[in-house]
């Protein structure tokens, strides 16, 4: 998993039916101090995350697990909204 | 598996139910000499590691989910050991 900041969202009308009703969020990894940095990537939301929030996401096949038994195609899924982060 | 150093801790209330009760650590990957090697990431803690500890980490999701006895949890990394020593030939 990695920390990320939600910086936007994507809307797609034509898509895999399993993605209906799912939020596709644009995220950036966070560096020291919690600032977004690097290249943006997309992650599916499973937890109700939104714009500006600090989150962590899971990668790989486990990214589909939060939606089971629905088989949702995702390789990055936001699984938590971070309350606090001590570095 | 890889070596890493514990650099932080993350607390989240609103999260996937498979993460309930899990301790989440922020880790810095390191090489055997202890130098930073890559970007920090998060992992479940299966061994009660603490800040600054050098740890052994699995990057396999299935193994990671077993560290908190929750097979199939939405997790991709877990701390599975605290390293005492590293010897290089």
Backbone of each chain as nested JSON, in Angstrom:
{
  "chains": [
    {"id": "A", "residues": [
      {"number": 1, "name": "UNK", "atoms": {"N": [0.848, -1.187, 0.0], "CA": [0.0, 0.0, 0.0], "C": [0.888, 1.243, 0.0]}},
      {"number": 2, "name": "UNK", "atoms": {"N": [0.315, 2.367, -0.445], "CA": [1.063, 3.627, -0.418], "C": [0.119, 4.771, -0.09]}},
      {"number": 3, "name": "UNK", "atoms": {"N": [0.697, 5.805, 0.496], "CA": [-0.058, 7.026, 0.776], "C": [-0.244, 7.817, -0.509]}},
      {"number": 4, "name": "UNK", "atoms": {"N": [-1.402, 8.432, -0.65], "CA": [-1.653, 9.27, -1.814], "C": [-2.631, 10.378, -1.455]}},
      {"number": 5, "name": "UNK", "atoms": {"N": [-2.61, 11.428, -2.265], "CA": [-3.548, 12.542, -2.116], "C": [-4.487, 12.521, -3.32]}},
      {"number": 6, "name": "UNK", "atoms": {"N": [-5.795, 12.623, -3.066], "CA": [-6.759, 12.667, -4.165], "C": [-6.732, 14.066, -4.773]}},
      {"number": 7, "name": "UNK", "atoms": {"N": [-6.453, 14.139, -6.078], "CA": [-6.33, 15.444, -6.722], "C": [-7.359, 15.654, -7.836]}},
      {"number": 8, "name": "UNK", "atoms": {"N": [-8.221, 14.675, -8.073], "CA": [-9.214, 14.865, -9.129], "C": [-10.046, 13.621, -9.34]}},
      {"number": 9, "name": "UNK", "atoms": {"N": [-10.9, 13.677, -10.337], "CA": [-11.68, 12.48, -10.649], "C": [-11.91, 12.358, -12.143]}},
      {"number": 10, "name": "UNK", "atoms": {"N": [-12.259, 11.164, -12.563], "CA": [-12.473, 10.857, -13.969], "C": [-13.896, 10.342, -14.134]}},
      {"number": 11, "name": "UNK", "atoms": {"N": [-14.57, 10.82, -15.167], "CA": [-15.907, 10.317, -15.471], "C": [-15.841, 9.572, -16.799]}},
      {"number": 12, "name": "UNK", "atoms": {"N": [-16.4, 8.356, -16.814], "CA": [-16.448, 7.571, -18.049], "C": [-17.829, 6.962, -18.168]}},
      {"number": 13, "name": "UNK", "atoms": {"N": [-18.451, 7.17, -19.316], "CA": [-19.806, 6.632, -19.499], "C": [-19.743, 5.212, -20.046]}},
      {"number": 14, "name": "UNK", "atoms": {"N": [-18.929, 5.03, -21.066], "CA": [-18.772, 3.687, -21.621], "C": [-17.687, 2.984, -20.832]}},
      {"number": 15, "name": "UNK", "atoms": {"N": [-18.059, 1.915, -20.14], "CA": [-17.066, 1.227, -19.301], "C": [-17.562, -0.161, -18.956]}},
      {"number": 16, "name": "UNK", "atoms": {"N": [-16.678, -0.952, -18.389], "CA": [-17.042, -2.27, -17.893], "C": [-18.216, -2.118, -16.927]}},
      {"number": 17, "name": "UNK", "atoms": {"N": [-19.262, -2.931, -17.077], "CA": [-20.45, -2.777, -16.233], "C": [-20.14, -2.866, -14.731]}},
      {"number": 18, "name": "UNK", "atoms": {"N": [-19.108, -3.596, -14.37], "CA": [-18.76, -3.722, -12.949], "C": [-18.278, -2.393, -12.372]}},
      {"number": 19, "name": "UNK", "atoms": {"N": [-17.938, -1.443, -13.263], "CA": [-17.47, -0.133, -12.786], "C": [-18.624, 0.855, -12.585]}},
      {"number": 20, "name": "UNK", "atoms": {"N": [-19.827, 0.443, -12.923], "CA": [-20.974, 1.342, -12.743], "C": [-21.093, 1.771, -11.288]}},
      {"number": 21, "name": "UNK", "atoms": {"N": [-21.216, 3.083, -11.09], "CA": [-21.385, 3.605, -9.741], "C": [-20.102, 3.721, -8.945]}},
      {"number": 22, "name": "UNK", "atoms": {"N": [-18.99, 3.32, -9.53], "CA": [-17.711, 3.413, -8.817], "C": [-17.025, 4.733, -9.158]}},
      {"number": 23, "name": "UNK", "atoms": {"N": [-16.374, 5.325, -8.131], "CA": [-15.631, 6.561, -8.361], "C": [-14.22, 6.239, -8.834]}},
      {"number": 24, "name": "UNK", "atoms": {"N": [-13.821, 6.888, -9.918], "CA": [-12.441, 6.753, -10.401], "C": [-11.722, 8.051, -10.043]}},
      {"number": 25, "name": "UNK", "atoms": {"N": [-10.752, 7.966, -9.158], "CA": [-10.108, 9.171, -8.632], "C": [-8.68, 9.31, -9.157]}},
      {"number": 26, "name": "UNK", "atoms": {"N": [-8.311, 10.548, -9.403], "CA": [-6.94, 10.85, -9.795], "C": [-6.14, 11.126, -8.528]}},
      {"number": 27, "name": "UNK", "atoms": {"N": [-5.027, 10.445, -8.368], "CA": [-4.226, 10.547, -7.145], "C": [-2.769, 10.836, -7.488]}},
      {"number": 28, "name": "UNK", "atoms": {"N": [-2.089, 11.368, -6.471], "CA": [-0.632, 11.506, -6.558], "C": [-0.028, 11.0, -5.261]}},
      {"number": 29, "name": "UNK", "atoms": {"N": [1.129, 10.365, -5.362], "CA": [1.826, 9.948, -4.149], "C": [2.227, 11.174, -3.34]}},
      {"number": 30, "name": "UNK", "atoms": {"N": [2.375, 11.002, -2.034], "CA": [2.756, 12.144, -1.217], "C": [4.183, 11.976, -0.719]}},
      {"number": 31, "name": "UNK", "atoms": {"N": [4.896, 13.087, -0.655], "CA": [6.25, 13.093, -0.132], "C": [6.238, 13.583, 1.301]}},
      {"number": 32, "name": "UNK", "atoms": {"N": [7.416, 13.938, 1.8], "CA": [7.512, 14.457, 3.151], "C": [6.63, 15.695, 3.272]}},
      {"number": 33, "name": "UNK", "atoms": {"N": [5.896, 15.79, 4.363], "CA": [5.016, 16.928, 4.552], "C": [3.635, 16.719, 3.962]}},
      {"number": 34, "name": "UNK", "atoms": {"N": [3.435, 15.609, 3.27], "CA": [2.107, 15.287, 2.766], "C": [1.746, 15.952, 1.457]}},
      {"number": 35, "name": "UNK", "atoms": {"N": [2.723, 16.596, 0.811], "CA": [2.432, 17.269, -0.464], "C": [2.406, 16.266, -1.607]}},
      {"number": 36, "name": "UNK", "atoms": {"N": [1.43, 16.426, -2.544], "CA": [1.412, 15.533, -3.695], "C": [2.599, 15.769, -4.606]}},
      {"number": 37, "name": "UNK", "atoms": {"N": [3.164, 14.694, -5.139], "CA": [4.305, 14.853, -6.04], "C": [4.344, 13.687, -7.019]}},
      {"number": 38, "name": "UNK", "atoms": {"N": [5.058, 13.887, -8.106], "CA": [5.208, 12.828, -9.102], "C": [4.04, 12.768, -10.062]}},
      {"number": 39, "name": "UNK", "atoms": {"N": [4.001, 11.676, -10.806], "CA": [3.024, 11.528, -11.863], "C": [1.684, 11.081, -11.289]}},
      {"number": 40, "name": "UNK", "atoms": {"N": [0.601, 11.609, -11.849], "CA": [-0.728, 11.221, -11.392], "C": [-1.069, 9.808, -11.86]}},
      {"number": 41, "name": "UNK", "atoms": {"N": [-1.889, 9.128, -11.078], "CA": [-2.379, 7.803, -11.479], "C": [-3.839, 7.697, -11.048]}},
      {"number": 42, "name": "UNK", "atoms": {"N": [-4.511, 6.668, -11.539], "CA": [-5.925, 6.491, -11.229], "C": [-6.114, 5.363, -10.233]}},
      {"number": 43, "name": "UNK", "atoms": {"N": [-7.075, 5.554, -9.328], "CA": [-7.419, 4.492, -8.386], "C": [-8.927, 4.474, -8.211]}},
      {"number": 44, "name": "UNK", "atoms": {"N": [-9.453, 3.282, -8.055], "CA": [-10.876, 3.131, -7.791], "C": [-11.118, 3.372, -6.307]}},
      {"number": 45, "name": "UNK", "atoms": {"N": [-12.258, 3.957, -5.983], "CA": [-12.56, 4.232, -4.58], "C": [-13.485, 3.149, -4.019]}},
      {"number": 46, "name": "UNK", "atoms": {"N": [-13.145, 2.627, -2.829], "CA": [-14.028, 1.634, -2.2], "C": [-14.552, 2.123, -0.861]}},
      {"number": 47, "name": "UNK", "atoms": {"N": [-14.227, 3.374, -0.499], "CA": [-14.404, 3.762, 0.901], "C": [-15.106, 5.11, 1.072]}},
      {"number": 48, "name": "UNK", "atoms": {"N": [-15.375, 5.791, -0.046], "CA": [-16.02, 7.097, 0.042], "C": [-15.036, 8.246, 0.122]}},
      {"number": 49, "name": "UNK", "atoms": {"N": [-13.854, 8.063, -0.441], "CA": [-12.843, 9.122, -0.434], "C": [-13.211, 10.199, -1.445]}},
      {"number": 50, "name": "UNK", "atoms": {"N": [-12.695, 11.405, -1.228], "CA": [-12.986, 12.498, -2.14], "C": [-11.807, 13.434, -2.272]}},
      {"number": 51, "name": "UNK", "atoms": {"N": [-12.022, 14.416, -3.105], "CA": [-11.074, 15.469, -3.456], "C": [-10.276, 15.972, -2.242]}},
      {"number": 52, "name": "UNK", "atoms": {"N": [-8.969, 16.001, -2.363], "CA": [-8.123, 16.614, -1.346], "C": [-7.758, 15.706, -0.19]}},
      {"number": 53, "name": "UNK", "atoms": {"N": [-8.391, 14.541, -0.11], "CA": [-8.144, 13.709, 1.073], "C": [-6.852, 12.905, 0.947]}},
      {"number": 54, "name": "UNK", "atoms": {"N": [-6.23, 12.674, 2.134], "CA": [-5.066, 11.793, 2.213], "C": [-5.598, 10.382, 2.401]}},
      {"number": 55, "name": "UNK", "atoms": {"N": [-5.152, 9.477, 1.548], "CA": [-5.691, 8.113, 1.551], "C": [-4.525, 7.126, 1.449]}},
      {"number": 56, "name": "UNK", "atoms": {"N": [-4.828, 5.844, 1.647], "CA": [-3.881, 4.85, 1.144], "C": [-4.612, 3.861, 0.273]}},
      {"number": 57, "name": "UNK", "atoms": {"N": [-3.863, 3.298, -0.676], "CA": [-4.471, 2.401, -1.663], "C": [-3.683, 1.109, -1.734]}},
      {"number": 58, "name": "UNK", "atoms": {"N": [-4.367, 0.065, -2.2], "CA": [-3.733, -1.239, -2.357], "C": [-3.584, -1.518, -3.849]}},
      {"number": 59, "name": "UNK", "atoms": {"N": [-2.471, -2.165, -4.208], "CA": [-2.158, -2.432, -5.612], "C": [-2.286, -3.917, -5.931]}},
      {"number": 60, "name": "UNK", "atoms": {"N": [-2.386, -4.193, -7.233], "CA": [-2.326, -5.571, -7.697], "C": [-3.668, -6.265, -7.61]}},
      {"number": 61, "name": "UNK", "atoms": {"N": [-3.646, -7.589, -7.613], "CA": [-4.915, -8.316, -7.644], "C": [-5.735, -8.061, -6.386]}},
      {"number": 62, "name": "UNK", "atoms": {"N": [-5.056, -7.721, -5.289], "CA": [-5.777, -7.439, -4.056], "C": [-6.645, -6.19, -4.175]}},
      {"number": 63, "name": "UNK", "atoms": {"N": [-6.4, -5.376, -5.213], "CA": [-7.21, -4.174, -5.422], "C": [-8.653, -4.527, -5.78]}},
      {"number": 64, "name": "UNK", "atoms": {"N": [-8.877, -5.756, -6.21], "CA": [-10.239, -6.18, -6.545], "C": [-10.981, -6.701, -5.311]}},
      {"number": 65, "name": "UNK", "atoms": {"N": [-10.256, -7.029, -4.243], "CA": [-10.862, -7.688, -3.082], "C": [-11.934, -6.874, -2.358]}},
      {"number": 66, "name": "UNK", "atoms": {"N": [-11.77, -5.541, -2.207], "CA": [-12.781, -4.796, -1.44], "C": [-14.175, -4.895, -2.046]}},
      {"number": 67, "name": "UNK", "atoms": {"N": [-14.266, -5.24, -3.327], "CA": [-15.563, -5.25, -4.0], "C": [-16.187, -6.642, -4.054]}},
      {"number": 68, "name": "UNK", "atoms": {"N": [-15.488, -7.653, -3.607], "CA": [-16.02, -9.016, -3.659], "C": [-17.347, -9.105, -2.924]}},
      {"number": 69, "name": "UNK", "atoms": {"N": [-18.311, -9.898, -3.38], "CA": [-18.205, -10.894, -4.45], "C": [-18.311, -10.312, -5.866]}},
      {"number": 70, "name": "UNK", "atoms": {"N": [-18.545, -8.995, -6.018], "CA": [-18.518, -8.42, -7.363], "C": [-17.092, -8.506, -7.913]}},
      {"number": 71, "name": "UNK", "atoms": {"N": [-16.975, -8.847, -9.173], "CA": [-15.651, -8.934, -9.8], "C": [-15.376, -7.641, -10.543]}},
      {"number": 72, "name": "UNK", "atoms": {"N": [-14.736, -6.718, -9.857], "CA": [-14.49, -5.38, -10.39], "C": [-13.043, -5.289, -10.872]}},
      {"number": 73, "name": "UNK", "atoms": {"N": [-12.831, -4.884, -12.13], "CA": [-11.466, -4.78, -12.633], "C": [-10.765, -3.53, -12.092]}},
      {"number": 74, "name": "UNK", "atoms": {"N": [-9.78, -3.741, -11.227], "CA": [-9.017, -2.61, -10.681], "C": [-7.627, -3.089, -10.308]}},
      {"number": 75, "name": "UNK", "atoms": {"N": [-6.612, -2.268, -10.577], "CA": [-5.259, -2.612, -10.124], "C": [-4.768, -1.651, -9.049]}},
      {"number": 76, "name": "UNK", "atoms": {"N": [-5.628, -0.699, -8.672], "CA": [-5.299, 0.226, -7.579], "C": [-6.622, 0.671, -6.958]}},
      {"number": 77, "name": "UNK", "atoms": {"N": [-6.811, 0.373, -5.685], "CA": [-8.074, 0.711, -5.028], "C": [-7.799, 1.397, -3.696]}},
      {"number": 78, "name": "UNK", "atoms": {"N": [-8.464, 2.533, -3.488], "CA": [-8.339, 3.258, -2.222], "C": [-9.1, 2.492, -1.157]}},
      {"number": 79, "name": "UNK", "atoms": {"N": [-8.389, 2.119, -0.058], "CA": [-9.014, 1.299, 0.978], "C": [-9.105, 1.998, 2.334]}},
      {"number": 80, "name": "UNK", "atoms": {"N": [-8.548, 3.214, 2.452], "CA": [-8.665, 3.921, 3.731], "C": [-8.451, 5.417, 3.551]}},
      {"number": 81, "name": "UNK", "atoms": {"N": [-9.153, 6.183, 4.386], "CA": [-8.912, 7.618, 4.487], "C": [-8.075, 7.841, 5.747]}},
      {"number": 82, "name": "UNK", "atoms": {"N": [-6.936, 8.481, 5.575], "CA": [-5.974, 8.593, 6.675], "C": [-6.374, 9.709, 7.637]}},
      {"number": 83, "name": "UNK", "atoms": {"N": [-6.451, 9.372, 8.941], "CA": [-6.725, 10.374, 9.982], "C": [-5.431, 11.075, 10.382]}},
      {"number": 84, "name": "UNK", "atoms": {"N": [-4.419, 10.263, 10.656], "CA": [-3.153, 10.856, 11.087], "C": [-2.002, 10.006, 10.581]}},
      {"number": 85, "name": "UNK", "atoms": {"N": [-0.882, 10.669, 10.442], "CA": [0.299, 10.051, 9.852], "C": [1.508, 10.616, 10.572]}},
      {"number": 86, "name": "UNK", "atoms": {"N": [2.17, 9.753, 11.348], "CA": [3.386, 10.16, 12.058], "C": [4.575, 9.632, 11.302]}},
      {"number": 87, "name": "UNK", "atoms": {"N": [5.427, 10.52, 10.85], "CA": [6.624, 10.049, 10.139], "C": [7.837, 10.177, 11.039]}}
    ]},
    {"id": "B", "residues": [
      {"number": 1, "name": "UNK", "atoms": {"N": [10.766, -11.254, -0.723], "CA": [10.808, -10.444, 0.494], "C": [11.881, -9.379, 0.369]}},
      {"number": 2, "name": "UNK", "atoms": {"N": [11.707, -8.309, 1.076], "CA": [12.693, -7.225, 1.028], "C": [12.996, -6.731, 2.437]}},
      {"number": 3, "name": "UNK", "atoms": {"N": [14.066, -5.959, 2.535], "CA": [14.408, -5.297, 3.796], "C": [13.859, -3.871, 3.767]}},
      {"number": 4, "name": "UNK", "atoms": {"N": [13.442, -3.398, 4.937], "CA": [12.943, -2.021, 5.024], "C": [13.191, -1.486, 6.43]}},
      {"number": 5, "name": "UNK", "atoms": {"N": [13.027, -0.176, 6.562], "CA": [13.161, 0.477, 7.861], "C": [11.824, 1.133, 8.185]}},
      {"number": 6, "name": "UNK", "atoms": {"N": [11.38, 0.974, 9.437], "CA": [10.108, 1.579, 9.845], "C": [10.31, 3.083, 10.009]}},
      {"number": 7, "name": "UNK", "atoms": {"N": [9.534, 3.869, 9.244], "CA": [9.707, 5.326, 9.303], "C": [8.449, 6.061, 9.769]}},
      {"number": 8, "name": "UNK", "atoms": {"N": [7.357, 5.358, 9.93], "CA": [6.154, 6.064, 10.362], "C": [5.011, 5.122, 10.639]}},
      {"number": 9, "name": "UNK", "atoms": {"N": [3.906, 5.741, 11.047], "CA": [2.72, 4.962, 11.341], "C": [1.508, 5.732, 10.843]}},
      {"number": 10, "name": "UNK", "atoms": {"N": [0.52, 5.004, 10.338], "CA": [-0.671, 5.623, 9.768], "C": [-1.907, 5.158, 10.53]}},
      {"number": 11, "name": "UNK", "atoms": {"N": [-2.773, 6.104, 10.864], "CA": [-4.03, 5.759, 11.531], "C": [-5.185, 6.183, 10.641]}},
      {"number": 12, "name": "UNK", "atoms": {"N": [-6.125, 5.264, 10.433], "CA": [-7.299, 5.557, 9.607], "C": [-8.528, 4.946, 10.262]}},
      {"number": 13, "name": "UNK", "atoms": {"N": [-9.606, 5.718, 10.338], "CA": [-10.843, 5.197, 10.912], "C": [-11.722, 4.609, 9.818]}},
      {"number": 14, "name": "UNK", "atoms": {"N": [-11.869, 5.377, 8.746], "CA": [-12.718, 4.929, 7.645], "C": [-11.871, 4.099, 6.693]}},
      {"number": 15, "name": "UNK", "atoms": {"N": [-12.072, 2.785, 6.721], "CA": [-11.22, 1.919, 5.902], "C": [-11.931, 0.628, 5.581]}},
      {"number": 16, "name": "UNK", "atoms": {"N": [-11.328, -0.117, 4.662], "CA": [-11.897, -1.398, 4.283], "C": [-12.029, -2.273, 5.527]}},
      {"number": 17, "name": "UNK", "atoms": {"N": [-13.123, -3.044, 5.602], "CA": [-13.355, -3.801, 6.844], "C": [-12.279, -4.857, 7.081]}},
      {"number": 18, "name": "UNK", "atoms": {"N": [-11.602, -5.271, 6.0], "CA": [-10.533, -6.258, 6.195], "C": [-9.302, -5.638, 6.861]}},
      {"number": 19, "name": "UNK", "atoms": {"N": [-9.291, -4.309, 7.057], "CA": [-8.174, -3.642, 7.732], "C": [-8.482, -3.324, 9.188]}},
      {"number": 20, "name": "UNK", "atoms": {"N": [-9.676, -3.686, 9.658], "CA": [-10.053, -3.365, 11.038], "C": [-9.061, -4.004, 12.003]}},
      {"number": 21, "name": "UNK", "atoms": {"N": [-8.523, -3.19, 12.907], "CA": [-7.602, -3.709, 13.918], "C": [-6.179, -3.893, 13.45]}},
      {"number": 22, "name": "UNK", "atoms": {"N": [-5.92, -3.674, 12.178], "CA": [-4.559, -3.848, 11.662], "C": [-3.714, -2.622, 11.974]}},
      {"number": 23, "name": "UNK", "atoms": {"N": [-2.455, -2.867, 12.379], "CA": [-1.518, -1.757, 12.568], "C": [-0.823, -1.521, 11.23]}},
      {"number": 24, "name": "UNK", "atoms": {"N": [-0.828, -0.268, 10.771], "CA": [-0.267, 0.07, 9.466], "C": [1.008, 0.892, 9.652]}},
      {"number": 25, "name": "UNK", "atoms": {"N": [2.11, 0.377, 9.126], "CA": [3.39, 1.069, 9.247], "C": [3.809, 1.654, 7.909]}},
      {"number": 26, "name": "UNK", "atoms": {"N": [4.523, 2.781, 7.975], "CA": [5.155, 3.313, 6.773], "C": [6.603, 2.835, 6.759]}},
      {"number": 27, "name": "UNK", "atoms": {"N": [7.022, 2.275, 5.646], "CA": [8.34, 1.654, 5.544], "C": [9.158, 2.286, 4.431]}},
      {"number": 28, "name": "UNK", "atoms": {"N": [10.459, 2.401, 4.682], "CA": [11.403, 2.833, 3.646], "C": [12.196, 1.604, 3.212]}},
      {"number": 29, "name": "UNK", "atoms": {"N": [12.07, 1.179, 1.946], "CA": [12.886, 0.045, 1.491], "C": [14.373, 0.373, 1.599]}},
      {"number": 30, "name": "UNK", "atoms": {"N": [15.178, -0.608, 2.004], "CA": [16.629, -0.394, 2.116], "C": [17.362, -1.555, 1.456]}},
      {"number": 31, "name": "UNK", "atoms": {"N": [18.632, -1.319, 1.148], "CA": [19.455, -2.417, 0.649], "C": [20.155, -3.07, 1.845]}},
      {"number": 32, "name": "UNK", "atoms": {"N": [20.885, -4.177, 1.615], "CA": [21.495, -4.885, 2.758], "C": [22.472, -4.023, 3.558]}},
      {"number": 33, "name": "UNK", "atoms": {"N": [23.014, -2.967, 2.921], "CA": [23.923, -2.067, 3.653], "C": [23.168, -1.013, 4.453]}},
      {"number": 34, "name": "UNK", "atoms": {"N": [21.845, -0.976, 4.295], "CA": [21.053, -0.025, 5.065], "C": [20.744, 1.269, 4.343]}},
      {"number": 35, "name": "UNK", "atoms": {"N": [21.16, 1.363, 3.069], "CA": [20.881, 2.592, 2.301], "C": [19.464, 2.57, 1.752]}},
      {"number": 36, "name": "UNK", "atoms": {"N": [18.84, 3.729, 1.675], "CA": [17.498, 3.829, 1.099], "C": [17.512, 3.283, -0.334]}},
      {"number": 37, "name": "UNK", "atoms": {"N": [16.471, 2.507, -0.66], "CA": [16.407, 1.894, -1.99], "C": [14.966, 1.879, -2.469]}},
      {"number": 38, "name": "UNK", "atoms": {"N": [14.49, 3.036, -2.899], "CA": [13.129, 3.095, -3.427], "C": [12.219, 3.995, -2.617]}},
      {"number": 39, "name": "UNK", "atoms": {"N": [10.958, 3.994, -2.995], "CA": [9.97, 4.905, -2.411], "C": [9.302, 4.276, -1.187]}},
      {"number": 40, "name": "UNK", "atoms": {"N": [8.976, 5.091, -0.173], "CA": [8.279, 4.571, 1.001], "C": [6.914, 3.98, 0.639]}},
      {"number": 41, "name": "UNK", "atoms": {"N": [6.481, 3.003, 1.415], "CA": [5.186, 2.368, 1.195], "C": [4.606, 1.947, 2.533]}},
      {"number": 42, "name": "UNK", "atoms": {"N": [3.4, 1.421, 2.506], "CA": [2.709, 1.033, 3.739], "C": [2.536, -0.481, 3.797]}},
      {"number": 43, "name": "UNK", "atoms": {"N": [2.517, -1.012, 5.019], "CA": [2.342, -2.456, 5.19], "C": [1.66, -2.75, 6.517]}},
      {"number": 44, "name": "UNK", "atoms": {"N": [0.941, -3.876, 6.571], "CA": [0.453, -4.389, 7.847], "C": [1.652, -4.752, 8.706]}},
      {"number": 45, "name": "UNK", "atoms": {"N": [1.47, -4.653, 10.023], "CA": [2.517, -5.078, 10.939], "C": [2.108, -6.388, 11.603]}},
      {"number": 46, "name": "UNK", "atoms": {"N": [2.832, -7.454, 11.291], "CA": [2.499, -8.753, 11.865], "C": [3.385, -9.143, 13.038]}},
      {"number": 47, "name": "UNK", "atoms": {"N": [4.326, -8.271, 13.413], "CA": [5.298, -8.672, 14.442], "C": [5.503, -7.611, 15.526]}},
      {"number": 48, "name": "UNK", "atoms": {"N": [4.671, -6.591, 15.561], "CA": [4.793, -5.503, 16.522], "C": [6.146, -4.796, 16.414]}},
      {"number": 49, "name": "UNK", "atoms": {"N": [6.479, -4.374, 15.212], "CA": [7.716, -3.622, 14.985], "C": [7.54, -2.178, 15.45]}},
      {"number": 50, "name": "UNK", "atoms": {"N": [8.663, -1.487, 15.678], "CA": [8.594, -0.109, 16.159], "C": [9.388, 0.824, 15.277]}},
      {"number": 51, "name": "UNK", "atoms": {"N": [9.275, 2.143, 15.542], "CA": [9.97, 3.143, 14.732], "C": [11.472, 2.875, 14.691]}},
      {"number": 52, "name": "UNK", "atoms": {"N": [12.047, 2.942, 13.498], "CA": [13.483, 2.764, 13.342], "C": [13.912, 1.321, 13.167]}},
      {"number": 53, "name": "UNK", "atoms": {"N": [13.038, 0.356, 13.467], "CA": [13.408, -1.059, 13.317], "C": [13.72, -1.376, 11.862]}},
      {"number": 54, "name": "UNK", "atoms": {"N": [14.694, -2.264, 11.676], "CA": [14.956, -2.829, 10.355], "C": [14.121, -4.105, 10.265]}},
      {"number": 55, "name": "UNK", "atoms": {"N": [13.33, -4.215, 9.22], "CA": [12.349, -5.302, 9.192], "C": [12.39, -6.08, 7.877]}},
      {"number": 56, "name": "UNK", "atoms": {"N": [11.789, -7.273, 7.945], "CA": [11.633, -8.173, 6.807], "C": [10.193, -8.03, 6.326]}},
      {"number": 57, "name": "UNK", "atoms": {"N": [10.029, -7.829, 5.018], "CA": [8.704, -7.506, 4.489], "C": [8.351, -8.446, 3.339]}},
      {"number": 58, "name": "UNK", "atoms": {"N": [7.143, -8.98, 3.356], "CA": [6.658, -9.716, 2.197], "C": [5.814, -8.79, 1.333]}},
      {"number": 59, "name": "UNK", "atoms": {"N": [6.016, -8.878, 0.02], "CA": [5.233, -8.073, -0.916], "C": [4.196, -8.942, -1.63]}},
      {"number": 60, "name": "UNK", "atoms": {"N": [3.873, -10.073, -1.027], "CA": [2.823, -10.936, -1.577], "C": [1.549, -10.738, -0.772]}},
      {"number": 61, "name": "UNK", "atoms": {"N": [0.473, -10.458, -1.477], "CA": [-0.781, -10.125, -0.801], "C": [-1.339, -11.248, 0.038]}},
      {"number": 62, "name": "UNK", "atoms": {"N": [-1.263, -12.464, -0.495], "CA": [-1.842, -13.591, 0.248], "C": [-1.088, -13.804, 1.563]}},
      {"number": 63, "name": "UNK", "atoms": {"N": [0.242, -13.797, 1.472], "CA": [1.05, -13.947, 2.689], "C": [0.775, -12.806, 3.652]}},
      {"number": 64, "name": "UNK", "atoms": {"N": [0.653, -11.596, 3.101], "CA": [0.424, -10.421, 3.944], "C": [-0.902, -10.545, 4.695]}},
      {"number": 65, "name": "UNK", "atoms": {"N": [-1.912, -11.068, 4.019], "CA": [-3.224, -11.156, 4.661], "C": [-3.21, -12.171, 5.803]}},
      {"number": 66, "name": "UNK", "atoms": {"N": [-2.342, -13.181, 5.695], "CA": [-2.257, -14.182, 6.763], "C": [-1.601, -13.64, 8.027]}},
      {"number": 67, "name": "UNK", "atoms": {"N": [-0.831, -12.546, 7.914], "CA": [-0.134, -12.045, 9.104], "C": [-1.11, -11.546, 10.147]}},
      {"number": 68, "name": "UNK", "atoms": {"N": [-2.307, -11.179, 9.734], "CA": [-3.292, -10.809, 10.745], "C": [-4.459, -11.81, 10.72]}},
      {"number": 69, "name": "UNK", "atoms": {"N": [-4.148, -13.015, 10.251], "CA": [-5.126, -14.108, 10.266], "C": [-6.416, -13.709, 9.561]}},
      {"number": 70, "name": "UNK", "atoms": {"N": [-6.262, -13.0, 8.431], "CA": [-7.443, -12.587, 7.696], "C": [-7.197, -12.853, 6.207]}},
      {"number": 71, "name": "UNK", "atoms": {"N": [-7.145, -14.135, 5.831], "CA": [-6.839, -14.461, 4.445], "C": [-7.808, -13.791, 3.483]}},
      {"number": 72, "name": "UNK", "atoms": {"N": [-7.268, -13.205, 2.421], "CA": [-8.121, -12.524, 1.456], "C": [-8.325, -11.055, 1.762]}},
      {"number": 73, "name": "UNK", "atoms": {"N": [-7.637, -10.524, 2.793], "CA": [-7.738, -9.093, 3.084], "C": [-7.147, -8.288, 1.917]}},
      {"number": 74, "name": "UNK", "atoms": {"N": [-7.627, -7.057, 1.781], "CA": [-7.155, -6.183, 0.7], "C": [-5.842, -5.53, 1.11]}},
      {"number": 75, "name": "UNK", "atoms": {"N": [-4.775, -6.304, 1.071], "CA": [-3.467, -5.833, 1.526], "C": [-2.41, -6.388, 0.578]}},
      {"number": 76, "name": "UNK", "atoms": {"N": [-1.338, -5.626, 0.32], "CA": [-0.312, -6.111, -0.606], "C": [1.072, -6.188, 0.02]}},
      {"number": 77, "name": "UNK", "atoms": {"N": [1.205, -5.881, 1.32], "CA": [2.521, -5.942, 1.96], "C": [2.351, -6.087, 3.461]}},
      {"number": 78, "name": "UNK", "atoms": {"N": [3.275, -6.825, 4.095], "CA": [3.233, -6.963, 5.55], "C": [4.631, -7.179, 6.108]}},
      {"number": 79, "name": "UNK", "atoms": {"N": [4.84, -6.656, 7.321], "CA": [6.084, -6.886, 8.046], "C": [5.99, -8.252, 8.701]}},
      {"number": 80, "name": "UNK", "atoms": {"N": [6.975, -9.117, 8.412], "CA": [6.92, -10.476, 8.941], "C": [8.118, -10.81, 9.823]}},
      {"number": 81, "name": "UNK", "atoms": {"N": [9.007, -9.828, 10.067], "CA": [10.13, -10.091, 10.959], "C": [10.874, -8.818, 11.291]}},
      {"number": 82, "name": "UNK", "atoms": {"N": [11.491, -8.805, 12.476], "CA": [12.395, -7.707, 12.841], "C": [13.811, -8.253, 12.698]}},
      {"number": 83, "name": "UNK", "atoms": {"N": [14.615, -7.585, 11.889], "CA": [15.95, -8.092, 11.556], "C": [16.932, -7.78, 12.684]}},
      {"number": 84, "name": "UNK", "atoms": {"N": [17.666, -8.806, 13.116], "CA": [18.703, -8.594, 14.125], "C": [20.018, -8.216, 13.453]}},
      {"number": 85, "name": "UNK", "atoms": {"N": [20.452, -9.047, 12.509], "CA": [21.712, -8.759, 11.82], "C": [21.609, -9.129, 10.352]}},
      {"number": 86, "name": "UNK", "atoms": {"N": [22.415, -8.458, 9.549], "CA": [22.554, -8.8, 8.131], "C": [24.04, -9.009, 7.881]}},
      {"number": 87, "name": "UNK", "atoms": {"N": [24.408, -10.171, 7.336], "CA": [25.819, -10.428, 7.028], "C": [25.984, -10.556, 5.527]}},
      {"number": 88, "name": "UNK", "atoms": {"N": [26.975, -9.894, 4.998], "CA": [27.251, -9.981, 3.566], "C": [28.623, -10.615, 3.364]}},
      {"number": 89, "name": "UNK", "atoms": {"N": [28.714, -11.5, 2.362], "CA": [29.994, -12.171, 2.092], "C": [30.995, -11.165, 1.546]}}
    ]}
  ]
}
